[in-house]
């Protein structure tokens, strides 16, 4: 399994329950694929550098995970489909 850092931004204009369910759904993709979530950082609401889909603010989340390439590909695919996620970034961490 490889180590990855995943950052994603969730819309702030949704209800709080919808935001939490989106985050849980993203974590579930990793755990359902036999991946392991090592660390979750909730960075809170921040102003975006530029408007994305007419949104000015977003909730930032960072996940450090250990997962296979297939699980990460599925996370990437689902993040692109989900309307409540404004942006996401996946970085593979080198072995130290």
Secondary structure, DSSP 8 states (H G I E B T S, - for coil): -EEEEEEEEEESSS-HHHHHHHHHHHHHHHHHTT-EEEEEEEEEEEEEEEEETTEEEEEEEEEEEEE-HHHHHHHHHHHHH-TTEEEEEEEEE---
